Amino acid sequence: MRVAILGGGIGGLALALSLHRHGIACDVYEAVPEVREIGVGITLLPHAMREITALGLQAQIEAEGIENLESVFFNRWGQFIYREPRGRHAGYELPEIGLPRGKLHRVLYQAVLDRLGAAAVHLDRRCVGVDQDEHGVTLRLQTSAGAPVTAEQAEIAVACDGVNSAVRRQFYPDEQLAFAGINTWRGVTVHPPILTGRSYLRIGSIGTGKMVIYPIVDNVDGQGRQLVNWVAEIQRPGSQMNDWNRAGAPDDFIDLFADWRYDWLDVPALIRGAAQIFEYPMVDRDPVPRWTFGRVTLLGDAAHPMYPRGSNGSAQALIDARVLATELAAGGGPAGLARYEAQRLAPTARIVETNRSVPPDFINIRADELSGGKPFPGTIDDLISQEELRRISDEYKRIAGFALEPGTGGK
């Protein structure tokens, strides 16, 4: 069997490594002509690290990032809402790691080159469509500039080409991105450690402005400062969707955070300190009834694009890769694709829906509801118990697939 992997992102590269472990030949077709370290931060939760560890890359990933100690929630006035330990500090066998997305991609890419050989990776090859018969799949390819190139053949094709997947569009031509008026801006800033220097922060709520902040590189300047990743979000009904291809500007959104100055963090200064800001719309797609069409299937964001909440998009792509490789190794070609879909379609659909309605920062939303959108007198315990907040957090972990069961270490 030879498998064509259409897209060399996190999911595609993980699939290549997983197939290689099972002795299944594959080729990766990636649209960019040169692989570079790009993007801002990413968090790998314990269930993502489980997949990374199975690929033999745990030590490399840990060396590239920062292990989170805790997750802490505040309202937009800087009042404490909830805190919980994370990763190993919460009893998992594996850590929760924040790191630059480009570093994660580079580690996976280098592992593919080392294990499969450079001949298995085909850059500047964008798949624009597939044709198939009972014997195999034909890939219609172009360069990044749009010039057609010689078609390639495979027995199985897996679309790992992201939220705007050309292969998914072939099977769902009328589908639209789902945009609910939420726009985001992302940046990284060299900054002194915030709180513990290992803290993952969620401040505010989506209706009035929200920040997600966490460190991704320690001692970046030799003076103890860190590279801190941040994401600003706001939902404005009727707003126009941000452009993936345009750089963001602080003046587009900083007014939301103008008075977010606490004794432990100056949010406007954090934003102004970024060397570069990227703007993105927060989009997903409605779950679809099937991913597999004969010898072709979808994986990762091509299969189940979800809001980037809860650090779960990369985790689900990594799990997809392991499950699909296992099922293809079990035999049957197209039958293996069907078994993969049967295992993964329903759980990921639940996560898509949960990320829309009850994401991890629902804790902040609930606190705002209970306080009437105002600063609360006293402490949060006067409005809601820490036990109830913990139940909200644990329910998300259960749906997302990384609940810590007693005695399991998060396996």
C-alpha positions as CSV (number, residue, x, y, z in Angstrom):
1,M,0.0,0.0,0.0
2,R,1.1,3.5,-0.8
3,V,-0.6,6.4,0.9
4,A,-0.7,10.0,-0.4
5,I,-0.8,12.6,2.4
6,L,-2.1,15.9,1.0
7,G,-0.7,18.5,3.3
8,G,2.4,18.7,5.4
9,G,1.1,20.4,8.6
10,I,1.0,18.9,12.0
11,G,-1.6,16.2,11.2
12,G,-0.1,15.3,7.8
13,L,3.4,14.9,9.3
14,A,2.2,12.9,12.3
15,L,0.3,10.6,9.9
16,A,3.5,10.1,7.8
17,L,5.4,9.1,11.0
18,S,2.6,6.9,12.2
19,L,2.4,5.1,8.9
20,H,6.2,4.6,8.8
21,R,6.0,3.0,12.3
22,H,3.6,0.4,10.7
23,G,5.8,-0.1,7.7
24,I,3.3,1.6,5.3
25,A,4.8,3.6,2.5
26,C,3.6,7.2,2.0
27,D,4.4,10.4,0.3
28,V,3.7,13.9,1.6
29,Y,2.6,16.6,-0.8
30,E,2.9,20.1,0.7
31,A,1.8,23.4,-1.0
32,V,4.6,25.6,0.2
33,P,7.9,25.7,-1.7
34,E,10.0,26.0,1.4
35,V,9.2,24.9,5.0
36,R,9.9,27.6,7.5
37,E,9.2,28.2,11.2
38,I,6.1,30.3,11.2
39,G,3.1,31.0,13.4
40,V,2.8,32.0,17.0
41,G,2.2,29.8,20.1
42,I,0.5,26.4,20.6
43,T,-0.2,24.4,23.7
44,L,0.1,20.6,23.7
45,L,-2.2,19.1,26.3
46,P,-1.4,15.7,27.9
47,H,-3.4,13.8,25.3
48,A,-1.5,15.6,22.5
49,M,1.8,14.8,24.3
50,R,0.7,11.1,24.5
51,E,0.7,11.1,20.7
52,I,4.0,13.0,20.5
53,T,5.6,10.5,22.9
54,A,4.4,7.6,20.9
55,L,6.2,9.1,17.9
56,G,9.4,9.2,20.0
57,L,9.5,13.0,20.1
58,Q,8.7,13.9,23.7
59,A,12.2,15.0,24.8
60,Q,12.6,17.2,21.7
61,I,9.3,18.9,22.2
62,E,9.9,19.5,25.9
63,A,13.2,21.0,25.1
64,E,11.6,23.5,22.7
65,G,8.9,24.9,25.1
66,I,7.8,25.6,28.6
67,E,5.9,23.2,30.9
68,N,2.7,24.8,32.2
69,L,2.2,24.7,36.0
70,E,-1.3,26.1,36.2
71,S,-4.2,27.5,34.4
72,V,-5.7,30.7,35.9
73,F,-8.9,32.5,35.1
74,F,-9.6,36.2,35.8
75,N,-12.4,38.6,34.8
76,R,-11.5,41.8,32.8
77,W,-11.0,43.8,36.0
78,G,-8.2,41.3,37.0
79,Q,-10.3,39.7,39.7
80,F,-9.4,36.1,40.4
81,I,-12.0,33.4,39.4
82,Y,-10.4,30.0,39.3
83,R,-7.0,28.2,39.3
84,E,-6.1,24.6,38.6
85,P,-2.8,22.7,38.2
86,R,-2.0,21.4,34.7
87,G,-0.2,18.4,33.2
88,R,2.2,16.6,35.5
89,H,1.3,19.0,38.3
90,A,-2.3,17.8,38.1
91,G,-1.3,14.1,38.2
92,Y,-1.0,13.3,34.5
93,E,2.0,11.2,33.5
94,L,2.8,13.7,30.7
95,P,3.3,17.5,30.8
96,E,1.3,20.3,29.2
97,I,3.8,22.2,27.0
98,G,3.5,25.7,25.4
99,L,5.9,26.3,22.5
100,P,6.1,28.2,19.2
101,R,4.0,26.4,16.6
102,G,6.9,26.6,14.1
103,K,9.1,24.7,16.5
104,L,6.6,21.9,16.8
105,H,6.3,21.8,13.0
106,R,10.1,21.7,12.5
107,V,10.5,18.8,14.9
108,L,7.9,16.8,13.1
109,Y,9.2,17.7,9.7
110,Q,12.8,16.8,10.6
111,A,11.6,13.5,11.9
112,V,9.9,12.7,8.6
113,L,13.0,13.6,6.7
114,D,15.2,11.5,9.0
115,R,12.9,8.4,9.0
116,L,11.3,8.4,5.6
117,G,13.9,10.3,3.6
118,A,13.7,13.5,1.7
119,A,12.3,11.7,-1.3
120,A,9.0,11.1,0.5
121,V,8.3,14.9,0.9
122,H,7.2,16.8,-2.2
123,L,7.2,20.6,-1.7
124,D,5.5,23.1,-3.9
125,R,2.8,20.6,-4.7
126,R,-0.8,21.7,-3.9
127,C,-3.5,19.1,-4.4
128,V,-6.5,20.7,-6.1
129,G,-8.6,17.6,-6.6
130,V,-8.6,13.8,-6.7
131,D,-10.0,11.2,-9.1
132,Q,-10.3,7.5,-8.2
133,D,-11.3,4.1,-9.4
134,E,-11.3,0.6,-7.9
135,H,-7.5,0.5,-8.2
136,G,-6.3,3.8,-6.8
137,V,-6.4,7.6,-6.6
138,T,-5.0,10.1,-9.0
139,L,-3.9,13.4,-7.5
140,R,-4.4,16.6,-9.5
141,L,-1.5,18.9,-8.5
142,Q,-0.3,22.4,-9.0
143,T,2.6,24.5,-7.9
144,S,2.1,27.3,-5.4
145,A,2.0,29.7,-8.3
146,G,-0.9,27.7,-9.9
147,A,1.0,25.9,-12.7
148,P,-0.2,22.4,-13.3
149,V,2.3,19.5,-12.7
150,T,2.3,15.8,-13.5
151,A,-0.4,13.9,-11.7
152,E,0.6,11.4,-9.1
153,Q,-0.9,8.0,-8.2
154,A,-1.6,6.3,-4.8
155,E,-3.8,3.6,-3.4
156,I,-5.1,5.8,-0.6
157,A,-5.3,9.6,-0.3
158,V,-5.7,11.5,3.0
159,A,-6.6,15.1,2.9
160,C,-4.7,17.0,5.6
161,D,-5.0,20.4,3.8
162,G,-6.6,22.4,6.6
163,V,-9.8,24.4,7.1
164,N,-9.9,25.4,3.5
165,S,-9.3,21.9,2.2
166,A,-9.6,21.6,-1.6
167,V,-10.4,17.9,-1.3
168,R,-13.2,18.5,1.2
169,R,-14.6,21.1,-1.1
170,Q,-14.8,18.5,-3.9
171,F,-17.1,16.4,-1.8
172,Y,-19.0,19.3,-0.1
173,P,-18.9,22.0,-2.8
174,D,-21.7,24.2,-1.3
175,E,-20.3,24.3,2.3
176,Q,-19.4,27.6,3.9
177,L,-17.2,28.6,6.7
178,A,-19.1,29.2,9.9
179,F,-18.4,32.7,11.3
180,A,-20.2,33.9,14.3
181,G,-18.7,37.4,14.5
182,I,-15.6,36.4,16.5
183,N,-12.3,37.9,15.4
184,T,-8.9,37.3,16.9
185,W,-5.5,39.0,16.9
186,R,-2.3,37.0,17.9
187,G,1.2,38.1,18.8
188,V,4.2,37.2,20.8
189,T,6.0,39.7,23.1
190,V,9.3,39.5,25.0
191,H,8.2,40.1,28.5
192,P,9.1,39.4,32.1
193,P,7.5,36.2,33.5
194,I,3.8,36.7,34.4
195,L,2.7,35.2,37.7
196,T,4.7,31.9,38.0
197,G,6.2,32.2,34.6
198,R,4.5,28.9,33.9
199,S,0.9,30.2,34.1
200,Y,-1.7,29.8,31.3
201,L,-4.0,32.8,31.7
202,R,-7.6,33.5,30.5
203,I,-8.8,37.0,31.2
204,G,-12.2,38.4,30.4
205,S,-14.9,36.9,28.2
206,I,-15.7,36.8,24.6
207,G,-18.6,39.3,24.5
208,T,-16.6,42.1,26.1
209,G,-13.0,41.2,25.2
210,K,-10.9,38.2,26.1
211,M,-7.2,37.6,26.4
212,V,-5.4,34.2,26.4
213,I,-1.8,34.5,27.5
214,Y,1.0,32.0,28.1
215,P,4.8,31.7,27.8
216,I,6.4,29.7,25.0
217,V,10.2,30.3,25.3
218,D,12.1,30.8,28.5
219,N,14.9,33.3,29.1
220,V,14.7,34.4,25.5
221,D,17.1,37.3,25.9
222,G,19.5,35.9,28.5
223,Q,18.1,38.3,31.0
224,G,15.2,36.1,32.3
225,R,12.5,37.5,30.0
226,Q,10.2,35.1,28.2
227,L,8.6,35.0,24.8
228,V,4.9,35.3,25.7
229,N,2.2,34.3,23.4
230,W,-1.1,36.1,23.5
231,V,-4.5,36.0,21.7
232,A,-7.1,38.8,21.8
233,E,-10.7,37.9,21.0
234,I,-14.0,39.8,20.7
235,Q,-17.4,38.8,19.4
236,R,-19.2,41.6,17.6
237,P,-22.4,40.5,15.9
238,G,-22.5,41.7,12.3
239,S,-18.7,42.3,12.2
240,Q,-16.7,41.6,9.1
241,M,-14.4,38.6,9.1
242,N,-10.7,39.2,9.7
243,D,-8.4,38.4,6.9
244,W,-5.9,35.5,7.3
245,N,-3.5,37.2,4.9
246,R,-3.3,40.6,6.5
247,A,-1.1,41.7,9.4
248,G,-2.9,43.0,12.4
249,A,-2.5,46.4,14.0
250,P,-2.9,47.2,17.7
251,D,-5.2,50.1,17.0
252,D,-7.7,47.7,15.5
253,F,-8.6,46.3,18.9
254,I,-6.5,47.7,21.7
255,D,-9.3,50.0,22.8
256,L,-11.0,46.9,24.2
257,F,-8.1,46.5,26.7
258,A,-7.1,50.1,27.3
259,D,-7.8,49.9,31.1
260,W,-6.7,46.3,31.6
261,R,-3.8,47.3,33.9
262,Y,-3.3,45.1,37.0
263,D,-0.6,45.0,39.6
264,W,0.6,41.8,37.9
265,L,0.2,42.7,34.2
266,D,-0.2,45.6,31.9
267,V,-2.2,44.2,29.0
268,P,-2.0,47.3,26.7
269,A,1.8,47.3,27.1
270,L,1.9,43.5,26.3
271,I,0.0,44.2,23.1
272,R,2.1,47.2,22.1
273,G,5.3,45.3,22.8
274,A,4.7,42.6,20.1
275,A,7.1,42.7,17.2
276,Q,4.3,41.5,14.8
277,I,0.6,40.9,15.1
278,F,-1.5,38.5,13.0
279,E,-5.2,38.8,12.6
280,Y,-7.5,35.8,12.1
281,P,-11.2,35.1,12.1
282,M,-12.4,32.5,14.5
283,V,-14.1,30.0,12.2
284,D,-15.1,26.4,12.0
285,R,-17.3,24.3,9.9
286,D,-20.5,22.4,10.8
287,P,-19.8,18.7,11.3
288,V,-20.4,16.6,8.2
289,P,-22.0,13.1,8.0
290,R,-18.9,11.4,6.5
291,W,-15.2,12.0,5.8
292,T,-14.5,8.9,3.7
293,F,-15.3,8.6,0.0
294,G,-13.9,5.3,-1.4
295,R,-10.2,5.6,-1.2
296,V,-10.1,9.2,0.0
297,T,-10.6,10.4,3.6
298,L,-10.1,13.6,5.6
299,L,-8.0,14.3,8.7
300,G,-7.4,17.1,11.2
301,D,-8.8,20.5,10.2
302,A,-9.9,19.2,6.8
303,A,-12.2,16.7,8.7
304,H,-13.3,18.7,11.8
305,P,-12.2,22.3,11.8
306,M,-12.9,23.7,15.2
307,Y,-12.6,26.9,17.1
308,P,-9.0,27.2,18.5
309,R,-10.2,27.0,22.1
310,G,-9.0,24.5,24.6
311,S,-5.8,23.8,22.6
312,N,-7.6,20.9,21.0
313,G,-7.2,21.2,17.2
314,S,-3.7,19.9,17.1
315,A,-4.5,17.2,19.7
316,Q,-7.3,15.8,17.6
317,A,-5.2,15.8,14.4
318,L,-2.5,13.9,16.2
319,I,-5.1,11.3,17.5
320,D,-6.6,11.1,14.0
321,A,-3.1,10.2,12.6
322,R,-2.5,7.4,15.0
323,V,-6.0,5.9,14.6
324,L,-5.9,6.1,10.8
325,A,-2.4,4.5,10.6
326,T,-3.5,1.7,13.0
327,E,-6.6,0.9,11.0
328,L,-4.7,0.9,7.6
329,A,-2.1,-1.4,9.2
330,A,-5.0,-3.7,10.2
331,G,-5.8,-4.1,6.5
332,G,-8.5,-3.5,4.0
333,G,-7.5,-0.1,2.4
334,P,-10.8,1.6,2.0
335,A,-12.2,-0.6,4.8
336,G,-9.5,0.8,7.1
337,L,-10.6,4.3,6.2
338,A,-14.1,3.5,7.1
339,R,-13.1,2.0,10.5
340,Y,-11.1,5.2,11.2
341,E,-14.1,7.4,10.4
342,A,-16.3,5.2,12.6
343,Q,-14.0,5.8,15.6
344,R,-13.3,9.5,15.1
345,L,-16.2,11.3,13.4
346,A,-18.6,11.4,16.4
347,P,-16.1,12.4,19.1
348,T,-14.7,15.2,17.1
349,A,-18.2,16.5,16.2
350,R,-18.9,16.8,19.9
351,I,-15.8,18.8,20.4
352,V,-16.6,21.2,17.5
353,E,-20.0,21.8,19.1
354,T,-18.6,22.2,22.7
355,N,-15.9,24.6,21.5
356,R,-18.8,26.8,20.2
357,S,-21.0,26.6,23.2
358,V,-19.2,25.6,26.4
359,P,-15.5,26.1,25.8
360,P,-12.9,26.1,28.7
361,D,-13.4,29.9,29.2
362,F,-17.1,29.3,29.9
363,I,-15.8,29.7,33.5
364,N,-15.3,33.4,32.7
365,I,-18.6,33.7,30.9
366,R,-20.4,32.2,33.9
367,A,-18.7,34.5,36.3
368,D,-19.7,37.5,34.2
369,E,-23.3,36.3,34.1
370,L,-23.4,35.9,37.9
371,S,-21.8,39.3,38.5
372,G,-24.1,41.1,36.0
373,G,-21.0,42.0,33.9
374,K,-19.6,44.1,36.7
375,P,-16.7,43.7,39.2
376,F,-17.9,41.5,42.1
377,P,-17.6,42.6,45.7
378,G,-15.7,40.2,47.9
379,T,-14.5,37.1,46.2
380,I,-15.8,34.8,43.4
381,D,-16.8,32.3,46.1
382,D,-19.7,34.6,47.0
383,L,-21.2,33.9,43.5
384,I,-20.1,30.4,42.7
385,S,-18.1,27.7,44.4
386,Q,-14.7,26.5,43.3
387,E,-16.2,23.0,43.1
388,E,-18.8,24.1,40.6
389,L,-16.1,25.8,38.5
390,R,-14.0,22.7,38.7
391,R,-17.0,20.7,37.3
392,I,-17.2,23.0,34.3
393,S,-13.5,22.5,33.6
394,D,-13.7,18.7,34.1
395,E,-16.6,18.4,31.8
396,Y,-14.7,20.0,29.0
397,K,-11.8,17.7,29.6
398,R,-14.1,14.7,29.4
399,I,-15.6,15.7,26.1
400,A,-12.2,16.6,24.7
401,G,-10.7,13.3,25.7
402,F,-8.2,14.2,28.3
403,A,-10.0,13.8,31.6
404,L,-7.8,12.5,34.4
405,E,-9.3,9.2,35.6
406,P,-8.0,7.9,39.0
407,G,-5.0,5.7,38.6
408,T,-4.6,6.2,34.8
409,G,-2.2,9.1,34.7
410,G,-4.2,10.6,31.9
411,K,-3.5,7.7,29.5
